[in-house]
Amino acid sequence: MNRRPATLALVGVCLLVAFVALGLLVRQRPPALDAAIASGLHGQWRSPLGPAAGLLSDAFGPVLPAVLAVVLVLAALWRRAAGDGERASLLLRVTAVLVLCRATSFVFKPLFARDRPREYPDLSYPSGHVVSVASVGFALVLLCGWLVPHVLRTVIALAVLATLISAAFRVYLGVHWLTDTVGAVLVVTGVGLLVSACLGLLSAKRDPVSARRGTA
């Protein structure tokens, strides 16, 4: 592992430490900011905007990583059948990052066992919806970094925006504390950086085909 992936892996470790520390800090009692936001938005999910926010929240939710994972696997099989083993390997490695990032909410929610701001099925920390959107965003950023680097900044901006929208909906609906959404971003980015470094996805090398197109 060269210096840049090693540095990013260290950043990933720091983010995971921050995620765990935040979870331990908030699991028993919500901090003042969480409580103030939850109090200010109390009952908004029953307002006329509530159902619309719920539908949009579901759109920015767990279905996204499942769909993307299937697409990536099918694309990898297609590239392997076409004799492009290098591209197939890339797609499968990105799929592994996506799946492991998405799994964080299933793994950590029972460990922290944090209650929701209002009565709602499942536990609270980290937000599964925000984990889902952030996982998809992270995977797409990886793909663009290798295949279409000229649109990388745009994809990063869209990934950040989608994650913020998902977080805003979950907090507005009263089903998550603000720190649940912050924790989701921390854990996805931390796991994403660590796994990507281990799988060789953070090197400076670009996909040969996209590199040739960029210099044409």
C-alpha positions in Angstrom: 0.0 0.0 0.0 1.5 3.3 -1.0 1.4 6.5 1.1 -1.9 7.9 -0.2 -4.1 4.8 0.4 -2.4 4.3 3.8 -3.2 7.9 4.8 -6.8 7.5 3.7 -7.1 4.2 5.6 -5.9 6.0 8.7 -8.6 8.6 8.1 -11.1 5.8 7.9 -9.9 4.4 11.3 -10.2 7.9 12.9 -13.8 8.2 11.5 -14.7 4.8 12.9 -13.3 5.8 16.3 -15.4 9.0 16.1 -18.5 7.0 15.2 -18.1 4.7 18.2 -17.3 7.6 20.6 -20.4 9.4 19.4 -22.6 6.3 19.7 -21.4 5.7 23.3 -22.0 9.4 24.1 -25.6 9.6 22.9 -27.0 6.1 23.4 -28.3 6.7 26.9 -29.4 10.3 26.7 -29.8 12.6 23.7 -27.5 15.7 23.8 -29.1 19.1 23.9 -29.0 19.7 20.2 -30.7 16.4 19.5 -33.4 17.2 22.0 -34.0 20.7 20.8 -34.4 19.6 17.1 -36.7 16.7 18.1 -38.8 19.1 20.2 -39.0 21.7 17.5 -40.1 19.1 14.9 -42.4 17.2 17.3 -45.5 16.0 15.4 -44.4 17.3 12.0 -44.8 13.8 10.6 -48.5 14.2 11.2 -48.7 17.4 9.2 -49.9 17.6 5.5 -46.3 17.4 4.4 -45.6 14.2 6.5 -46.8 11.6 3.9 -44.9 13.3 1.1 -41.8 13.5 3.2 -42.2 9.8 4.1 -42.4 8.8 0.4 -39.4 10.8 -0.5 -37.5 9.4 2.5 -38.3 5.9 1.3 -37.0 6.8 -2.2 -33.7 7.9 -0.5 -33.5 4.7 1.4 -32.5 1.0 1.6 -33.8 0.1 -1.9 -30.9 2.1 -3.5 -27.9 -0.1 -2.4 -29.8 -3.3 -3.2 -30.5 -2.1 -6.8 -27.0 -0.8 -7.3 -25.5 -4.0 -6.0 -27.5 -6.1 -8.5 -26.6 -3.8 -11.3 -22.9 -3.9 -10.4 -22.8 -7.7 -10.2 -24.6 -8.1 -13.5 -22.2 -5.6 -15.1 -19.3 -7.5 -13.7 -20.6 -10.8 -15.2 -21.1 -9.1 -18.5 -17.6 -7.7 -18.6 -16.1 -11.0 -17.6 -18.0 -12.8 -20.3 -16.6 -10.2 -22.7 -13.1 -11.0 -21.6 -12.6 -7.8 -19.6 -11.5 -9.4 -16.3 -9.9 -6.2 -15.1 -13.1 -4.2 -15.3 -15.1 -7.1 -13.9 -12.7 -7.2 -10.9 -13.2 -3.5 -10.4 -17.0 -3.8 -10.4 -17.0 -6.6 -7.9 -14.6 -4.8 -5.5 -16.8 -1.8 -5.6 -19.8 -4.1 -4.9 -17.9 -5.5 -1.8 -17.4 -1.9 -0.5 -21.1 -1.1 -1.1 -22.3 -4.2 0.7 -20.0 -3.8 3.7 -20.8 -0.1 4.1 -24.6 -0.9 4.0 -24.2 -3.7 6.5 -22.9 -1.2 9.2 -26.4 -0.2 10.3 -27.4 -3.9 10.8 -24.2 -4.6 12.7 -24.1 -1.5 15.0 -27.8 -0.8 15.8 -28.1 -3.7 18.2 -24.7 -2.8 19.8 -25.8 0.7 20.7 -29.5 -0.1 21.2 -30.5 3.6 21.0 -34.2 4.5 21.2 -35.9 6.6 18.5 -37.2 10.1 19.2 -40.7 8.7 18.9 -42.2 5.3 19.0 -41.0 3.5 15.8 -39.9 0.0 14.9 -36.2 -0.8 15.0 -33.3 0.9 16.8 -31.9 4.3 16.0 -28.1 4.6 15.7 -26.9 4.8 13.0 -29.7 5.8 10.6 -30.2 2.9 8.1 -31.7 5.2 5.4 -28.7 7.6 5.6 -26.3 4.6 5.7 -28.0 3.4 2.5 -27.7 6.6 0.6 -24.2 7.3 1.8 -23.1 3.8 0.8 -24.4 4.3 -2.7 -22.8 7.7 -3.0 -19.4 6.3 -1.8 -19.6 3.4 -4.3 -20.5 5.7 -7.2 -17.6 8.0 -6.3 -15.2 5.1 -6.4 -16.6 4.0 -9.8 -16.3 7.5 -11.2 -12.8 7.9 -9.9 -11.7 4.9 -11.9 -14.0 5.0 -15.0 -15.0 8.6 -15.6 -12.8 10.8 -13.4 -13.8 14.0 -15.3 -17.2 13.9 -13.6 -15.9 13.0 -10.2 -16.5 16.4 -8.6 -20.1 16.4 -9.8 -20.7 13.0 -8.5 -19.2 13.8 -5.1 -21.5 16.9 -4.9 -24.6 14.9 -5.8 -23.7 12.1 -3.3 -23.3 14.7 -0.5 -26.6 16.4 -1.5 -28.5 13.1 -1.6 -27.1 12.1 1.8 -28.1 15.5 3.3 -31.6 15.2 1.9 -32.0 11.7 3.3 -30.8 12.9 6.7 -33.1 15.9 6.6 -36.2 13.7 5.9 -35.4 11.3 8.6 -35.0 14.0 11.2 -38.1 15.9 10.0 -40.2 12.7 10.3 -39.0 12.4 13.9 -37.7 8.8 13.4 -34.0 9.7 13.9 -32.0 12.1 16.1 -29.6 14.4 14.2 -26.6 12.4 15.7 -28.0 9.2 14.1 -27.5 10.7 10.7 -24.1 12.1 11.6 -23.1 8.7 12.8 -24.3 7.1 9.6 -22.0 9.3 7.6 -19.0 8.7 9.9 -19.4 4.9 9.8 -20.0 4.6 6.0 -17.0 6.9 5.2 -14.8 5.1 7.7 -15.6 1.6 6.6 -15.6 2.7 2.9 -12.1 4.1 3.2 -10.7 1.1 5.0 -12.2 -1.5 2.7 -11.3 0.4 -0.4 -7.7 0.7 0.8 -7.6 -3.1 1.4 -9.0 -3.8 -2.0 -6.7 -1.5 -3.9 -9.3 1.0 -4.9 -7.6 4.1 -3.5 -4.5 4.0 -5.7 -3.8 6.8 -8.2 -4.2 4.3 -11.1 -7.1 5.0 -13.5 -9.0 2.6 -15.7 -7.0 2.3 -19.0 -10.0 2.9 -21.2 -11.1 6.1 -19.4 -7.5 7.4 -19.3 -7.2 7.1 -23.1 -10.5 8.8 -23.6 -9.4 11.7 -21.3 -6.3 12.3 -23.3 -7.9 11.9 -26.7 
